[in-house]
Amino acid sequence: MHRTLSSGAPDSLAFCPARIRHVVAALRSDVANSRLPGAVALIAQKGETVLKECVGWQNPADATPMALDSIFRIYSMTKPVVSVAILMLMERGQLLLGDPVAKYLPEFANLRVANHVDGHAVLQPLKSIPTVQDLLRHTAGFTYEILGSDVVQRQYAQARLASRTRTNREFAQALAALPLAFEPATVWEYSRATDVLGALLEVVTGQTLGAFLQDNIFTPLGMSDTGFCVPPDKHHRIAEPFARDPDGNLTMKLIDIRQQPVLESGGGGLASTIGDYARFLQCLLNQGELDGVRLLAPNTVRYMVADHLGAIGVHRDGRSGELLAPGHGFGLGVAVRLEEGVANNPGSTGMYFWGGIAGTTFFVDPAKDFFAILMTQAPNQRDYYRALFRNLVYAALLD
């Protein structure tokens, strides 16, 4: 049954109304204690929204209250959206997931991997070439400079890969000039792979990433507040963090979504609202369709949210391993829960999820036919609120 999103009463579903209030109470408590600037939370089951509520401040600097339509920097919650776009190209016959990345981006044809020999990083030829599937599941051998300070990560930082002043193709060329951190298809390492997918999509389609997403996902799904830049008439709705981090007194600096960036980062550049992202997740939960608009076939959605790692291990020596806890695998753009136990927070087998570095997070539970989203701009508290939100939502589910 394909469901749309409508307002529902929690007691008509599997959620306990009193326990759902614990979600809001916990967030309000942390707003009152000045640990959280503000947040918006949403839970929807069987197409009915059972919680959609905001707390605190959209902008703590000027006491603008949080609103249901506040706009957030969603950072890595961009990745599932771009992954869906790539799968749409696969369904249209415009690419194969087994294709080498270099087929579309020739600059990746002569990659080398940095292997450690006698304490030194030695560049060696690849034993296998990275594919489009490797990009989608983060097994292409790339890394992130924010995850550590090994020799390759230091080169990423020195090359200023985080710069938003390059085009997507120029970014890909800069990345391709650097060595891989791992042999492709041998280890899961969270990485800049989805940024590469953005450049690849532009080559395949002849459109910018932003234009393709607008034409093929945002406009069809009615995601009117999602994009790489927030227009001036919506600037008053942008959510902001505290000026200084309440736990470490560090200055909080997030990407500028008021100006159109040159780099439309497929890995972390979108801004969105909780209502827009809910429509995207409802589409996935509906097996690729919402309100008569079909993005993907049901088989493709099931393929996307299946585990694609199998025997491929997770790199546990750095911070990347903290993002994919034991008991989880990874699909195409989302983490996937493999079993109900092992992990240190609850969830059903087959649940899939991801989050953004500024504090946004979501999870989708097909077995229980629901999803939940939390949006805030509290970067250094993100791990805590991801776990807290998950615990409180499942505690309210009486099924």
N, C-alpha and C positions, 0 to 999 in steps of 0.2 A: 504494500500500500504506500503510495507516494503522499507525503504530508507537506503541507505548507506550514508557516509559522503564524500562530494566533495566540491570543491571551487565554490562559486557562486557570482553573482553580487547582492549587496543589493537591487538595484532598481528593480530587477526581482522578489522580494518577497515583504513582507509587511513592511520592515524596510526602513526608510528614510536614505540615505547615509550621508547627512549633519548632521542629528541628531546623527547618530552612531559615528561621529567624536567627539561629545561632551564627549563620554565615554573616549576616548583616551586623549582628551584635559584635562579633569579633573584629570586623573591619572598623566599625564605629569606635570601639575601644582604642584601637591603635591610632585613629585620627585624633581622638581626645588626648592621647599621650604624645602626640606630635612625632610619631614614628612613621606614619603614613599620611601623605598629603591628601589623598582622596582616591576613590576607586568606583568602578561600575562592575557589577556582577550580574550574570545571566545564566539561568538554567532552563533548558527546554527539553521536554520529553513527549514523544509521540506527536510532535508538531505543535505542542502547546507550551507557551512560555510560562513557567511556574515561578520564576523569579527574575525580575529585571529591576534593579535598584541601584541608586548611586549614594555615596557617602562622601563627606568631606569637601575638599576644595579642588576645583579644576586648576586654579592658579593660587597657590598659597601666598604668593607675593602681594597680591591685591585682593585676596579674600573672595575671588570669584567662585561661587559654589559649583561643585561638580554637577554635570547634567547628563541625562541619558544619551544625548547626542554629542557628548564631548569627543574630540578627535585625539587619538593617541598615536604615537610613534610605535609601531608594532614590531619593528626590527625583524627578527628571524621568523616571525609568523608570516612573513613574506614568502618564505621557502615553500610551504605547502601550496600556495597560490601559483607560484611559478612552476612547481612540479606538475600541477594539474594542467597548466598550459602546455608543457612538454608532452604530456600524455595525450592531449588533444591533437597535437601534431602527429604523434604515433598513430592515432586512430584515423587520421586523414591520409596516412601513407606518405607523409613528408619526411619521416625519419624512422629508423629502427633503433631500439634500445641497445642492440648489440653493435651498432656502428661505432667505429673509433671516433673519439673526439676530434682527431686531426682531419677527419673527412670534411668537417665543416669549418674548423679552425686550424689551418695548416701549421700555425706557429707551434702547435703542440706535437709536431711530428718527430722532433728530436730531443725529447725529454731525457733527463738523466735522474737517477735517484741517489741521494746522499746516504751512503752506507758508512757505518762507523767501523773503522779498521784500526786496531792498536791505538784507540783513543782519538783518532782523527777522522774527519768526515771526508770520504773519498767518493767522487762522482763515478757512477757505474752505469752501463746500459741497462735498459729495462728488460725484464724477462717476459712481461706482457704489457699490452698497451691499454690505457684507460678508455673506457667506453661511456656512452651516454648513461647506461645503467649505473656505472660506477659513480658518475656525477650525482645522480639522483639519490644513491644510497650512501654517499660519502666514503667510498672505497677507492677513489681515483688516485690516492697518494698525496693529496694536498693537505694543508693544515690551516690553522688560524694563528696570526701573530699574537693574539690576545690570550692564547692558551698556554704559553710558556716562553722559554727563552733559549731553546736549542739553536743550533747553527742555522737551520732553515727558517725557523720562526724569526730569528734576528734579521735574516735577509728580507723576509716579508716586510718587517718594520722599516728597514732601511730603504726599501723600494716604495714606501708610502702607499701600500696597496689599499689602505683605507681612504685614500683621497677621493673626494667626490667631484674632482675637476677633470677626470679622464672620461672618455666615452667608454661604454661597455667593451668595445673591441680593443681600445687602447689598454684597458685594464687586463684583458685576456693576454695581450701581447707582453705586458709587463710581467704577469704571472708566469707565462710560458718561458721566460728568460731565466727563471729560477729553478733550482733542482726540486724534485719531489722529496717529500719527507719519508715516504714509504713506497714500497713496491705495490703497484696497482692490484686490487682484488685480494690483498692479503690481510688487511686490517681496517677496522672502522675508526676513522679519525674525523671528528667534526671539522668542517673546513669551508673554504671559499668556493667550493665546487658549484654551489647554486648561482653564484655570481657568473661563473663560466657558462652555466646554462642560459643565463640572460643574454650573453653575447652570442651563443650558439643559436638561440631562438631568432635573434635579429638577422643572422645570416640566412636561416632557412626561410623566414617569412618576408624579409625585405622591409619590415616595420621596426620601429623602436619597440623595446619591451613594454614601455608604458602604453603606447598606442595599441599594441596587440592585446594586452590585458584589458584595456578599456573596451575595445570592440568585441572581445570574445568572452569575457568573464564579468567585468563590472557592470557594463550597461545591460547585458542580458539578464543578470541576476538582480538588477536594481540596487547595486552597491554604489550609491550616488556620492558617498563621502570618502571613497577610497582612491588613493593615487599616490604618486611620488612627490606631489606638491599640493599644498592646501591653498586654494585661491584666496585673495584678500578679503572677500566678503564672508569667509569662514574663519578668519584668524582669531576672532573672539571666542571660538569654541575649542582651541587647542589646549590640551592638558599639559601642565608643566610640573616638574619635580620641585622639591625644596631647593633653594639656592645652594645650601650646603647639606651634605649627607648627615642625617641625625645620628648615625652610628659611628661615623669616623670624621665628621666635620670637613670632608673633602668637598671641593666645588663640584657641583653636578653639571655636566655639559652633555647635552644630547644633540642629535643632528638637527639642522635647520630645515624644517619642512615648510617654511614660508617662501623659500626661493626654489625655483626649478633647478635641481642638480644636473650637472652634465652626466654623471654616472647614475643611471637608474638601477640601483643595486637589487639584483634578483635574490640576494641572500639576506637583505635587511633594510630596504629603503622605503617601504610603504607606510603610509598613515591611514588609519581607518577608525571606524566607530564600532562599538559592540554590536549594534544592530546590523551593520553591514556584514561583519564577520560571522554573525549568527546565520545569515542567509547563505553564506558560503558553506558553513558546516552543515546546515540542514540539507543542502544540496548533496554533500558527500554522504550524509546519513541516509538520504533517500536513494542511494546508489547512483548518484550522478544527475539527478533531475530536481527541479524546483519550479513550481507554478507553470508547468508546461514547457520550461526551457531545459533541455538536456545538454550538459557539458560533456559527460562521459558515459559510456555503456556500463551497466552494472558489473560485468566481468572485469572491466578495467579498474573500477573503484576497488573491487575485492583484491585485485592484483596489486594495486597501489598500497593498500593497508595490510598486506601480508608481509611476513618477515622475509627480507631479501639477503640476510647475512648468512644464514645457515651455519656452516662451520667456520666462517670468517670471524676472528676474534676482535674484541674491542681494545683499543690502545689504552691501557690502564695506568701507564707511568706518568701521564700528564693530566691536565685538567679536563681534557676531552672525555676521559672515562667517567668523570663525575656526572656528565650529562646523560649517559646511557647506563643506568644502574643495572646490576645483575637482575635477571628475570625479564629483561627486555631485549628485543631485536630492533631492526630498523627496516622500514619499508621504502617507499619512493617519496621522500620528503617529510616523513613523519616517523616518530618512534612508535613501536608496537609492543604491547604487553604479551609475553609468551605464556605466563601462568599466573594464577591468583596469588601464590605465595612468593617467597624470596625477596621481592622488593620491600622497601621500608615504608610504603604507603599503599592504601587499598586500590583495587581496580579489577575489572573483569578481564579474563583472557580475551584477546582481540581488541582491547581498548587501544586507541591511538591518540597521539598528543604531540604538542611542542609548545614553545614559548619564545618570548623575545627578551633581549637583554635589559630593556628598560622596565620590565615588570609585568608584561602581558603574558597570559597563558591560556591554553584551552585543552580539553580532552573530550573525546567522543567515545561513547560506549555502545557499540551496536547491539551487544547482547541485551542491554537494558533499554535500548532505543532512546538514549538521551545524550546531550552534550552540555558542557558548562564552559563558560568563559569568564575570566577575570582580567580587567584592564586597569592598570595604574601606571604611574611614572615614578617608580621607586627602584632605581637600578640595583643598589647594593642590598636591598631586602628581597630581591626576586626569588631566591631559592626558598626562603622561609615562607613567603606567601603562596608559592606554588604548592608546597606540601600542606600548608594550613588549609588552603582552599579545597584541595583534593580530599583531605580528611573530613572536612565539614560537609562537603557535598555528599560523600558516600554515607556519612553518618545520618543524613536526612533521608536516604533512600531505603524504604522498608520493603524491599523486594529481593 
